[in-house]
Amino acid sequence: MFTRRTDLALEARELWQESAEKTTRLSGVKAVRRREEGYPVTRVEILDQRGEEALKKPRGQYITIDLSSYWQRKTDFFERAVRAVGTQLKSLIPEEGPVLVVGLGNRGMTPDAVGPMALDSVLVTRHLIAAMPRHFSGFRPAACFRSGVLGTTGVESAEAVRGLTAEVKPTLIIAVDALAARKTSRICATVQITNTGIVPGSGVGNHRAALNEETLGVPVISMGVPTVVEAATLAADLLEESGIAELDETKLRNGKEPLMVTTRDIDQQVRDLGKVIGYGINWALQGLEIEEMNALLS
């Protein structure tokens, strides 16, 4: 069977259902759907080893926010998206304690720039609270770090974050990164939030050391936006839709480095969703309204 590539737990569950032809129930996995601020939200929870084996992902909670209608620019589309993302993030994090927000990826490569761009909109408060505790007593300590990539820094993201964690001593790490989806319709139309951590570079097949509670000693929440689809996965779906059932994985992947496909307006989409994620983090951490964030970030 051809192995389709995706970083989204929602799509991994869909793939399992397709392979099982929807005749059996997926043991060890619980899924709940609802709407938040008008946007569909799916929460997939992997409960045990059976669920891990079926979806090929560690046990934990995976929240997927469908922002497809965001691009229709309906009334309050940005504000509603921020509140939807912020509400789901808030449901996974402790109420108190300093937070380190890590932007993973390469700002010089647009499909990989979600993490660094999101940090442009995150309120950095740790130093302000330390310098003027009376004025900023109502804020939660938050620090940001753009890890860069191994090819330009010579340092693994996990190594850099581990060292910084030892100095900053956060109670929580939020890592933001780009992901790979199975379907082109989910490119820059989905935000996944999970409490299982993340493997930097996994979206483009360049797996690095994991960032999770086991490696860092601190709970890690990851937030990701799919910005690419693997060409072989896309080709496989198109061939099946055309009635070709037998797929040769060797020919489709051709034994080379994976070829990734993205949209032609990826620059604007990444900027927009980076801002949504940054504001969503502020909403979850600081409890601020959009107007207050605009004033503090201007």
Buried (B, 14 or more C-beta within 10 A) or exposed (E): EBEBBBBBBBBBBBBBBEEEEEEEEBEBBEBEEEEBBBBBBBBBBBEEEBBBEBBEBBBBBBBBBBBEBBBEEEEEBBBBBBBBBBBBBBEBBEEEBBBBBBBBBBBEEBBBBBBBBBBBBBBEBBEBBEEEEEEBEEBBBBBBBBBBBBEEEEBBBBBBBBEBBEEBEBBBBBBBBBBBBBBBEBBBBBBBBBBBBBBBBBBBEBEBBBBBBEBBEBBBBBBBBBBBBBBBBBBBBEBBEEEEEEBEEEEBBEEEEBBBBBBEEBEEBBBBBBBBBBBBBBBBBBEBBBEEBEEEBE
